[in-house]
Amino acid sequence: QVTQCYRQLNSSIHPKLKANFMPKLLSCILSSLLVAGVFFSQAAAAAPTACETKAVSKDGKPLAGAAKTASIKKCEADAKAAAPTSGCADKAVDKNGKPLAGAAKNSFLKKCEKDAAAGK
């Protein structure tokens, strides 16, 4: 179907212009794709993340420099910690049913998540 469309389009072109038609068509298509790519990459880069929007001072002014970087890192770490895991945190209890804490909890979670990732 594309070939048929090209033949119809090619037959309607003046013979003197036929030699330059395909290179011009290809350059037009490629330049359009380039412009679209630049537009969409700028649109994606311009959108701030949730942590960037929360990086504000007590006065409500946006943070800058090291303060902004630290705020974003803390926000991302908090979000990662709050993200649901494989249910290992619920299983982190000792033989008496009390929740594990400290190194015991960290060790248990590490082993549990490793086993969950392995499919055990």
matplotlib code that plots the C-alpha trace (Angstrom):
import matplotlib.pyplot as plt

x = [0.0, 2.9, 4.5, 1.3, 0.9, 4.5, 3.9, 0.9, 2.7, 5.8, 3.7, 2.2, 5.6, 7.1, 10.0, 12.5, 11.7, 11.7, 15.5, 15.3, 12.0, 13.2, 16.1, 13.9, 11.1, 13.6, 15.2, 11.7, 10.8, 14.1, 14.0, 10.4, 11.5, 14.4, 12.2, 9.7, 12.5, 13.9, 10.4, 9.6, 13.0, 12.6, 9.1, 10.3, 13.2, 11.1, 8.7, 9.9, 9.8, 7.6, 10.7, 11.9, 8.5, 8.8, 12.3, 11.2, 12.4, 10.3, 9.4, 8.0, 10.9, 12.5, 15.8, 19.0, 22.4, 23.5, 20.3, 18.2, 20.3, 20.2, 16.5, 15.8, 18.1, 16.3, 12.9, 13.9, 15.3, 12.1, 10.0, 12.1, 11.7, 8.0, 7.7, 6.0, 8.4, 7.9, 6.1, 9.4, 8.8, 5.6, 7.5, 10.3, 9.3, 11.1, 10.0, 7.8, 6.0, 7.7, 9.0, 12.7, 14.8, 18.3, 20.8, 18.6, 15.8, 18.3, 19.8, 16.4, 15.1, 18.2, 17.9, 14.2, 14.4, 17.2, 15.2, 12.1, 14.1, 15.5, 11.9, 12.1]
y = [0.0, 2.4, 1.5, 2.2, 5.5, 6.4, 5.5, 7.7, 10.5, 10.0, 10.0, 13.3, 15.1, 17.0, 15.1, 17.8, 17.6, 13.8, 13.6, 15.8, 14.5, 11.7, 13.5, 16.5, 14.3, 12.4, 15.6, 17.1, 13.9, 13.8, 17.5, 17.1, 14.1, 16.1, 19.0, 16.7, 15.0, 18.3, 19.5, 16.3, 16.1, 19.7, 19.0, 15.9, 17.8, 20.7, 18.7, 18.7, 15.6, 15.4, 15.8, 18.9, 20.6, 19.8, 21.4, 24.7, 26.7, 27.6, 30.9, 29.0, 30.0, 27.3, 26.0, 26.2, 24.6, 22.2, 22.7, 21.7, 18.7, 17.5, 18.0, 16.1, 13.2, 13.0, 13.1, 10.3, 8.2, 8.6, 7.7, 4.6, 3.6, 4.1, 2.1, -1.2, -4.1, -7.8, -8.2, -8.9, -6.0, -7.7, -11.0, -9.4, -10.7, -12.8, -16.1, -14.3, -12.3, -9.0, -6.9, -7.1, -4.0, -2.8, -5.2, -8.2, -6.5, -5.3, -8.7, -10.4, -7.9, -8.3, -12.1, -12.0, -9.6, -11.6, -14.8, -13.0, -11.7, -15.2, -16.5, -18.7]
z = [0.0, 0.8, -2.6, -4.4, -2.7, -3.5, -7.2, -7.4, -5.7, -7.9, -11.1, -10.3, -9.9, -12.8, -14.4, -13.6, -9.9, -9.7, -9.2, -6.1, -4.6, -2.4, -0.8, 0.0, 1.3, 3.6, 4.8, 5.6, 7.6, 9.4, 10.4, 11.6, 13.8, 15.1, 16.1, 17.7, 19.7, 20.9, 22.0, 23.9, 25.6, 26.9, 28.1, 30.0, 31.5, 32.5, 34.7, 38.3, 40.4, 43.5, 45.7, 43.8, 44.4, 48.1, 48.3, 49.8, 52.8, 55.8, 54.1, 51.1, 48.8, 46.6, 48.0, 45.9, 45.8, 48.5, 50.6, 47.6, 46.8, 50.5, 50.7, 47.5, 48.6, 52.0, 50.3, 47.8, 50.7, 52.7, 49.6, 49.0, 52.7, 52.5, 49.3, 49.7, 49.9, 49.3, 52.7, 54.5, 57.0, 58.2, 58.8, 60.8, 64.2, 66.8, 68.2, 70.9, 68.2, 68.9, 66.0, 65.3, 65.7, 64.8, 63.2, 63.6, 61.6, 58.9, 58.6, 58.4, 55.8, 53.7, 53.6, 53.1, 50.1, 48.6, 48.9, 47.4, 44.5, 43.9, 43.8, 46.9]

ax = plt.figure().add_subplot(projection="3d")
ax.plot(x, y, z, "-o")
ax.set_aspect("equal")
plt.show()
